[in-house]
């Protein structure tokens, strides 16, 4: 329990009243008048504190804020994936702010969005995790390494042959990297696309068997009486 003191204001009011009384009933024209009034008011203030002492009371100690627990999915691999997603996206955003090339900036924007979509899809469907292991272990970190190199060279302040040649290679490589990221995202929908294709094929066959596909040239459904 913590102790708090509530100071009484009554002594201050009494001391103030002394000055008011002196002003009403006595003259305050000389220095000695003010000194006398001041001395009396101090005496009244001290006496007032004795008559109206400060009050001390206890208050409960404030509860310390518990540190927020990191959100977890219950799956350590998926939790690590989410953490890496946030780190990679944050790094891409930092690089995008640092790199001035307009085309490269748009490509980084695209990579950031696709990276988030890829990982979010796997977080929602953990069974797809094996499909992005190489993406997470090689392609994503290598992309960040390449972009960091471009950023450092751009910040060098010189246009030497090595720097210019390397930056040109990176700029040319970015088109391939963007395409690869798009294909990685598309590949995650391969199983779903196959299932839908199978469903469509089976449905088409059933509609044809029931004469409901419209392939016989008839419009609508004929009811047999």
N, C-alpha and C positions, 0 to 999 in steps of 0.2 A: 504494500500500500504506500502511495506517495502522499506526503504532507504538503498542503497548500495553506498560505496565510492570507486571510481577508482583512485588510487594514480598515479600521474604523475611520469614518470621515467626520465624526462628531467633534474631535479636538480641533480640526481645521476650521470648522464652522464657528466654534467658540472663540478661537483666536481672531477670526475675521470679525466677529461681533465686537471684540474689544476696540478694534480700529473704528468701527461704525459708531460705537458709543462715545469714544473720544472726539470724533468729528462732530457729533451732535451737541455734546455738552461741554466740551473743553476746547480751548484754542490750540491750534497746531500751526503756530507761526514761527516758532524757534526750533533750533536743532534739538534742544533739550526736550522739547515736547515730543518730538518724533522718537528720541531715544527712550523716553519714559514709556511711551505707548508701545514701542517695540519690546521693551523689557517685560511689560505687563502681559502682552500677547504671548510671549515665549513662556512665561510662567503659567498662563492659562492653558497653553498647548500641552505643556508637560503634565499639568494636573489632569487635563482632559484625557490624556493617554492612560493615566492611572485609573481614572473612573470608567473610561470606555476602552478597554484593552483590545488589541487585535485578536481576531478569532482564528484558531488553527483547526483545520479539519482534514480528514484523510480522504483521498480519492483512489479508486482502483487504478492500478498500473495499466497503462495502455498495452493491449496485446500486440506483441511484435508481429509485423507482417511476415507471413510465411512466403518464402520464395516460390514463385510460380513454377509448378512442375511442367517440364516439357511435355507437349502433347505426344502421345504414343498410340500406335495402331495395334500394339500387342505382338507385332512381328518385327524382330530386331533387324532383319534384312530390309524390310520396307521402311522402318524408321531411319535407317542409315541412308536409304535412297532419298527420302524426303529431305534429310539434312544436306545431302550432296546436291540435290536440286536447288535448294535455297542458296547454297554457296556458289554454285555455277552461274545461276541467274544473276546473282548480285555482282559477280565478277564481270559478266558480260555487260551489265548496265554501267559499271565503272569504266570499262574499256570503251564502250560506246560514247560516253561523255568525253573521254580523253582523245579519241580518234576523230580527226576533223573531216576525213574523206567522206563525202556525202553518200556515194554508192556503198562503201564499206559499212557505213553507219546503218543504212537500210538493211543490209545483209545481216548485220549483228542483231538488229531488231527482229528479223525473221527467225534467226537461229534461237534467240531467246524464247520466242513464242512457241516454236516447234519443240524445243527442249522441254519446256513446261508441259506441253501436251503429251509428249512421249512418256514422261515420268508420271504425270497424273493418271494416265491411262493404266500404267502398270500398278500404281498404288491402288487403284480401284479394282484391278484384276491381277492379283499377285501371281497367278499361274503364268502370266506372260513374262515374268522376270527373266527367265533364261534367254529370252529373245533379245534382251538389251544388255547383256553382260559385256559384250565386246564394245558396244556403244559407250557404256559407262566407264569401262576400264581403259579404253584406248582413244576412241574417236572424240569424245567430249573433252577429256583432259588435254589431248593433243591440239584440239582446236583452240583452247584457251592459251596453251603455250605459244602457238603461232601468233595469235592476236596480241599477246603480251610482248612478243618480240617486235611486232610491227609498231606497237606503241612506244617501246623503248627507242627504236631506231628513229621514229618520227620526232622524238624528244631530244635527239642528239644535237640538232641544230645545224647539221651539215648534210650535204648531198653527195657523199663519196660514192665511188663505183659499187662497192660492196653493199652499202646501205640501199642505194637506188635499185640495184638488181634484186636484192632480197625482197624489198617491198613490192616490186613488180610481180615477183613470183607468188607472193602471198595474195596479192590482189587477184591474180589469175586463178589461184587455187580456190579462192572463196566461192566461185561459181560451182565448182565440183563439190565442195563441202555442203553448200546449201542444198544441192540436189540429193546428196547422200542422206542428209537429215530428213528430207521429205520422204525419201524411200523407206527410211527406218520407221517413220510414223505410219506410212501406208502398209508396211509389212505387218504391223501389229494388228491390222484389221483383216489379215489374210484368212484366218479361221472363220471369222464372222462372215466374210464375203462368201466363203465356200458354203457355209451353212445356208445363207440366204439363197445362193444359186441353186442349191439342192432343193430347198423348199419351193422355189419358183418352178423348177423342172417338174417336181411331183405334182404341184398344183395344176400346171398346164396339162399334164397327162390326165389327171382326174377330170378336169373340165372338158377335155376332148371326149373322154369315155362317157361322160354324162350328157354330151351334146350341148354343153353350156359355153363352149369357147368361142362360138360365132364363126368358126372356120368352115361350117357347112353353108355359109351364105345367108343364113336365116338371122333375122333381127329378133332379139328377145328370146323368150322361152315359150315352147309350145306345150300346152297342157293336154294330156291324154284323158279323154272322157271314157 
